[in-house]
């Protein structure tokens, strides 16, 4: 009990320190490549946003060269430097390597120093014009299967809604959901990282939101995918468990364009029939719901553009930044 109290007090101290400092700005990169739009004949209402996932940031106490922190700073700097910057950025979980306790608070402190802050909103750029929206991942629960520090440092607004919320931009609605911590139903199979999944309340909430949605385009964001590859036993890898089939059916019945996830550290695009689409970019508006996994920012610097062009949603290729551009990243880590 004393240990828990010390963790809570320490977390609050760090929180108040953070709210009294100026957030670190992005490091200038040497990359000048422009963002690629699918259709060059764009209208003023066309836009794109950037999907990032699995940043796994850790504090300098464990990452002495702050490699993952610098990767994220550089990526945010890169995407903010495009001639036409993204409308916003989404990061779907595993924000830090482990999120709970005093050491988890230090990891979150390193994470949020990558962003700019205005009131309670975090931004990718110093002008606070590119907001960043988050969902938690299983690593954010480690090791206590709680999200105390996630709520303290990232999002206190949606605690009572199980971290569910909706963002509307132009003619697009985005539904952010929490796919839960790891499931220990099969503790002997530590290579298959299943998650607990969605609660019944999550399904009710999503169903109501989709039914009342007034936009034509809908995207759901969460950490764990609902569709993935299968092993030699025919078992799905690295998906969430509870209410998975209800979720898939709901997506298809309500014309959800895409579900964006991470967790697998691989870029894959499936449909509900588990067909893998390898030729990208792909116009999701011409297909049933596409289940998209983007590559991670733990083993490399990856991101994926989602472009809304002429009321179509294009899922672009997952991109990787060549780290040789960043001389400050040349370390012996």
N, C-alpha and C positions, 0 to 999 in steps of 0.2 A: 504494500500500500504506500509506504514511504517512497519507494522507487517511482511509482506512478505519479505521485504528487510532485516529485522533483522533475520528472519529464514534462509535466504540464506547466510548471512554473518556468522551466527553461524555455519551453516553446513560446510562452507568452512574452518572455524577455526578448527573444529573437524577433518575434512579431512586431513588438513596439520599436525595436531598433530599425527594422526594415522600413517601417512606415515613416521613419524620420530621416531617411537617407535618399539621395538621388540615385536612381537606378542606372546601372552601367549602360553605356551606349554600344551599338554594334561596332565591331572592328572593321575598318575599311578593307575591302577585298580588292583583288586585281582582276576579277572576272567581269567582263563587259558583254557577255552574251545576252541578247534580248530574250524575253519570254516569247514563245512561239504560240500564236493563235491558230486555231484550225482553219478559220475562214477569214480571209483578209478583208472582205467586204463587210465590215462590222457596223452595227448601229450604235447609237449612244447608250442604249440600254444593255449592251453586251458587257460581260465582265467575267472574271475568273477568280477563283480562290485557290489557296495552296493547302494541301493535306500533308501534314508531318506526323510522324508517330514514333513511339518507342525511343525517346531521347535518353533515358536512363542516366540522367545527370547525377553525379556524386560530388561531394564537397572536396575541397582541396586537401582535406585531412587524409583522403584515400586516393585521390587523383591529383598528385602533386603538381603535375603540369597542366591540370584543368583541361584535359583534352576534350572531353565530351561537352563541357561548358563552352569552350572556344568553338567547337564544331557548330553548336546551336547558334551562338552569336554570329558566326560567319554566315550561316545559312539565312538567318533573319536579315542580315545586312545585304546578302546577295539578292534575295527576292524583293527587298524593299528598293533596290537600285534600278529595277526595270523601268523602261520608259513609261509603261503603263503598269503601275504597281497593282498587286492583288487587292481585291475588295476587303478581304480578311484572311486570316489563317486559322486552321483548326488543327489541334494536336490531340490524337486519340489514345491517350493513356501510356502507362509506364513512363511517366514524366521523370521519375527518379528511380535509382536502382533499388532502394528500399525507402519507404516513406514514413514509417512510424518510429516513435520514441525520439529521444534527444538527437540521435545521429540522423534520423530521418528528417528532423527539422533543419539540420545543417545542410542536408542535400537540397531541400526545398529553398533554402536561403541562396544556395548557388544557382538553382534553377531560375528563380525570379529576378536575379541580378542580370539575366540575359535580356530582360524586357524593360520597356518604359511603362510608367504607371500614371494614370489620371483618375483620381477618385479610386474606385474599386476595380477599374478595367485595366487590363494589361494590353500593351501594344507592341508591335514588331518594330516600329520606327520612332525616331525622336520627335516627329511631328504629331504623334498620336493619331495617325490617320488610318492605320491598319490594325484593327482590333484582333485579338487572339482569343479563341474559345477552346475550352478544354473538356475532356472526359477523363475519368480515372481508369487506371489499368490494374492488373493483379499485383504488380510490383509496388504500386502506391499503397497497397494494403499491408505489405510486409513490415515487420514480422508478426504483428498483432491482429491481423485481419480486421483492421480499423482504418478509417480515413480521417482521423483527427487532424493531422498536419495538412492533408489535402484541403480540408475545409478551412483551416486557419490561414493558409498561405495563398490558396488558389481561388476557392469559391465557397463563400459562406452563405450565399444567397439561396442556394437550392438544396440545403441540407434536409429540409423536411419533405422534399420531393424525390428523395433517393437520387439526387444529382441529375434529375431530368429537367430539361428546359427546351424551349423553342426559340429560334432566331429566324426572322424573316428579312430577306434582302431582295429588293425588286420583286420578281415573280417566283422566288424560290423560298421554300420553307425548309429549315434544317432542324431535326429533332435529335437532341443529344441524350444518350442513355448510358447507364452504368451496368456493365455486364458482370460485375461482381468479382470476388476473389477466386483463388484457385479452389477447385473441388478436390476433396480427398476421398472420393468414392473408390478410387483404385490407387492407393498409395504405393503399391508395388510398381506401378508404371509411371515413373517420374519423368519419362521422356515425352509423355503425352499430357501436355498442360491444359487440361479442361478447366472451364470456369463454372461457378455455380449457376450463372445465367440470370434470367429476368424473372422478377416476381410476378404474381398474378396482378398486383396493382400496376406494375409496369405495363403489362399488356392492356389493361383497362385504360390507363392514361394514354398510351399510344393510339389505341383504337378511337378514343374520343378526339384526340388531336387531329388524326387523319380525317375523320368524318367531318370535322368542323374547319378543315383547312380551306382557305380561300385562294391559295395560289395554285398554279398549274403544275409546278415542279416541286418534288419532295425528295429529300435526302435524309437518311438516318445515319448517325455517327455513334460508334461505340468501340470499345477496345478489342473484344474478341469477335472473330468472324462467326457467322452462322453456317457458312459453307466452306469446305476446305478439301484437301486431298484425303484419300483413305490409305491405311496401311495394308499389308498383305493379308490381314484378317478381315478386311472390309470395314474397319472401324475408322470413323472420322477423327482426324488429328486436330488438336488445338482449337476446338470450338467451344461454345458455351452449351450447357446441358439443359437446364430447366426452361421450358416454354420455347425451345428452339423451333419446333415444327409449327407451333401457333404463330410465332413471329414471322416465319417465312410465308405462311399462308396469308397473314395480315398484310405483308408487304405487297404480295401479288394482287390481292383483292382490292387494295386501295391505291394501286398504280404508283407505288414508290419507285422512283427512277433508279436509285442506287443506295447501297448500304456501304459506308466507308469504315474500314476497320484496320487494325494493325496486328500486333501480337506475334505473328508468324515470322516476322523479319524477312518476308519474301513478297515480291509484287505479283499478285495473281488476281484474275477477274473470272468469276463464275456466274452462271445462272442457277436457278433453284434446282435444276436437274443435274447439277454438278458438272455441266459442260464448261471446260476451260477455254477462255478466249485469249488467244496469244497475239493476235494482230491488232495492235493499238496504234492510233487513237480509235475509240469506238463511240458511236453516238448512242447513248443509253436510251434516248427517247424512242428508238426504233426496236427496242427489245423489252421483254419482261424485266423485272427487277434484276439489276446486276449487283453481285456481292463482291466488293473490291477490297483487296488487301494491299496496302502500300508498304514499301521497304522501310527499314529502321534507320535511326540515327545513332545507333550504338556501335555498329561495326563499320560504318561509313556514313557519309553525309548525303541523305536521300530526301527527295520530296516528290510530290505529284501535283500537277496542275489539273484542276477541274474547271473547264471552260463552258460558259453559258453563252452560246452564239445563236442568234435568231431563234430564241426560245427552245433550242436543243441543248442537252447536256452532254458534253464530250469528256470521256474519261481518257486522259492522256497517259503516255508512258511514264513510268516512274523514272526519275532523273537522279543522277549521282554527280556531285561536285568533285572534280579532281583535286585531291588534297595537296598536290604538288604546287598549287597556286598559293598556298598559305605557308609562307616560310616560317611563321611562328609555330606551326604545328609540327615541324621537323624535330622531333624529340626522340629519346630512346625509350619512350613509354611502351 
